[in-house]
Amino acid sequence: ITKPFSLRELKSRIRALLRRRALDGGVPEDEYRDRRLVVRRGPMDVVFDGQEVRLTMREFELLWYLVMTRPRVASRESILERVWGLSSDVETRTVDVHVRALRKKLGQDVVETVIGAGYRFRGYL
């Protein structure tokens, strides 16, 4: 875009680029890959040590949220809001139960517990 340009023109061009990118197969952040783990958002595939892993919808959404927030710590409240759609004032251990299930399926080191803060995705770099 050449200067001067209107904000409306800029927004329009950005939307068009995003729309074209979505038609090309998605944004680059549709896949996470490290030496032991591959997570693909589109088809909801998870491969760990060369073997396909079956996750429930919530387990996958939790894993993807943690992948997308890396290397920051995700609080239980933010996880409940983003993955389950629950308000942050709900007291539940469902996040802990689902993290335990992820660790059982993907290894103990994939998700780190940060005491008093939440969870952080570590992966296998």
N, C-alpha and C positions, 0 to 999 in steps of 0.2 A: 504494500500500500504506500502510495506516495503522500507526503505531507502537503497540506493539512488534510486530515480525514476526520469524519464524524465518528462518534462513538457507536452509533447505530450501524454504520458501514463495517466497522471493526468486528462488532458482535455478529453480524451477518456472515462475514467471511470465516470467523472461527467456527460458527455452527456448521457451515458448509464443509469445512475441513474435517470436523469431527464426524459428520454424517458420511463423508466419503471414506474416512478411516474405518468406520464401523462396517461398511460394505466390503472393505478389503480384508476382513477377517479379524477385526477387533483391534483394540489398543495393545501396545506391546506388553502391558502389565496383565495380560490374560494368562500368563504362565510364570510360575516360579520354578527354578531348577537349581539344585546344588549337587554335591557328589553322591548323595544317597536318596534324595527325595525330589520328585517332580509333582507339581500340583498345577492342573490346568483348569481354569475357571469355566471356560465355555462348555466342554463336555463333562465337567465335574469329575475328572480323572485324578487319581492319586496313585503314584507308583513309588514304592519304597524298596530299595535294594533290588530293583529289577522285577519285583512282584506287584501286581495290581492289588490295591487295598480297597476294600469296600467300607465306605463311611456312610453314616446316616446323613440326611440333609443338614441337620443341625451341627453335626460334627464337622462336615465340610465347610459350612458357613463360618463356624468358629475358627477353623484352621485358616480359611482365606482371610478373615478379618485380622487375625494375628500376623499373617504374612504381610498384609498390606500396611499394618501399623509398625512393622519392624523398622528400626531397632528400638523404637519407643516401647514403654510399658503400657499395656492396655489395662485399665482398671476394671474390676468386676462390673461396676456401674455402666461403663461405656460398652462393655461386651453385652450386658443385658439389654441395653437400649438398641444397639446396632444389630445384634444377631437374633434376639428374641422379641424385640419391640416392646419390652417392659420398661416401666419408669424406674429411675434409679433408686426410689425409696422402697422397692420391693426387696424383702429379705428372702433369699433363696440360695441353696447350695448347688443349683443346677449347673452353673459354670464350672464348679470344681469337679462335679461328676463327669461332665463332658471332657474336661481337660484330662482327667484320669483315663477315660476311654481312648482319647487320642494318644496318650503316652503308651497305653497297652498295645495299640495297633502300630505306632510309628516309632517307638523307643522312648526311653525316659528323658533323653536329652533334647528332644525337639521343642519342648515348651518349658521355659524356666519360670519358676515361681519367685516373684519379688515380694518378700514378706511386707505386708502393710500397704502394698501398692497395686499388685495385680499380677499379670502374666506377660511374658515377653517371648516372642518366637525367636528361637536360636538357629534352627536348621542344623545342617551338617556341613559347614564350610571347611 
